[in-house]
Amino acid sequence: MTKPKVLITGASGLIGRLTIAGLSDKYESSALNRRPVAGIPCLQADISDAEAIKPAFQGMDMVLHLAAYTADVHDWAGTMAVTVNGTLNVFQAAQEAGVKRVVFMSSGSTMC
């Protein structure tokens, strides 16, 4: 039986790594990440670049969206580019690729 294909954004983070480990027996994982992710296919791109991320969504059954800007809680420009506009890019790329399910998972940061 073929495992469903899941794309995980932000896969190199703590929650991303735990998600990959916890779901590896049920899903075939791929990553969309700025850094390489060991052990699974990974497209290295920034989610704020709408065109660069599109190939990662091809052939996916679902997306687990974990990527967020966490470098500086006072940097509104970084938060808008990655967490806000990047999330919009993820949903649009998924829709264009025919992905039926996107699970948006909240980030671990709060703006001050």
C-alpha positions in Angstrom: 0.0 0.0 0.0 1.3 3.4 -1.0 1.8 6.0 1.8 0.1 9.4 1.3 2.6 12.1 0.4 2.9 15.0 2.9 4.8 18.2 2.4 6.1 19.8 5.6 7.1 23.4 5.6 9.5 24.5 8.3 10.7 20.8 8.6 14.1 21.7 10.1 12.6 23.3 13.2 11.9 21.4 16.5 8.2 20.7 15.7 9.0 19.9 12.1 11.6 17.3 13.1 9.2 15.8 15.7 6.4 15.7 13.1 8.5 13.9 10.6 9.6 11.3 13.2 6.1 10.8 14.5 4.5 10.4 11.1 7.2 8.5 9.2 5.4 5.2 9.5 2.1 6.5 8.0 3.3 9.1 5.5 5.9 9.7 2.8 7.4 13.1 3.9 9.0 15.8 1.8 10.2 19.2 3.1 10.0 22.8 1.9 12.6 24.6 3.9 15.4 27.2 3.8 17.9 24.7 5.1 18.4 21.1 4.0 16.5 18.4 5.9 18.3 15.1 6.3 16.6 11.9 5.4 13.7 13.2 3.2 13.5 15.0 -0.2 13.7 18.8 0.4 13.2 21.8 -1.8 15.3 24.6 -0.4 13.4 27.8 -0.8 12.0 30.7 1.2 8.2 30.6 1.4 8.1 34.3 0.8 9.1 33.5 -2.8 5.9 32.4 -4.3 7.4 31.1 -7.6 10.3 29.3 -6.0 8.1 27.1 -3.7 5.6 25.9 -6.3 7.5 22.7 -7.4 7.4 21.4 -3.8 3.6 21.0 -4.0 3.4 18.9 -7.1 2.1 15.4 -6.4 1.4 16.0 -2.7 -1.7 14.7 -0.9 -1.5 17.2 1.9 0.6 20.0 3.4 1.6 20.5 7.1 2.5 24.2 7.3 4.9 24.9 10.1 7.1 27.6 8.7 7.2 30.9 10.4 9.5 33.8 11.1 10.9 33.5 14.6 14.3 35.3 14.4 13.2 38.6 16.1 9.9 39.1 17.8 10.2 42.9 17.1 10.8 42.5 13.4 7.4 43.2 11.8 8.8 43.2 8.3 10.2 39.7 8.7 7.0 38.5 10.2 4.9 39.9 7.4 7.2 38.5 4.7 7.4 35.0 6.0 4.6 34.3 8.5 1.9 36.3 6.8 2.7 36.5 3.1 4.6 33.2 3.1 1.5 31.5 4.5 -0.6 33.0 1.8 1.9 31.7 -0.8 1.7 28.2 0.7 -2.1 28.1 0.4 -2.0 29.5 -3.1 0.7 27.0 -4.3 -1.3 24.1 -2.7 -4.5 25.2 -4.4 -2.7 25.5 -7.8 -1.2 22.1 -7.4 -4.5 20.5 -6.5 -3.5 19.6 -2.9 -6.8 18.8 -1.1 -5.7 19.4 2.5 -3.5 22.1 4.1 -3.1 22.0 7.9 -1.9 25.3 9.3 -0.1 24.9 12.5 0.5 27.9 14.7 4.0 29.2 15.2 5.8 29.2 18.6 6.3 33.0 18.6 4.4 36.0 19.6 5.0 39.6 18.4 5.8 42.2 21.0 
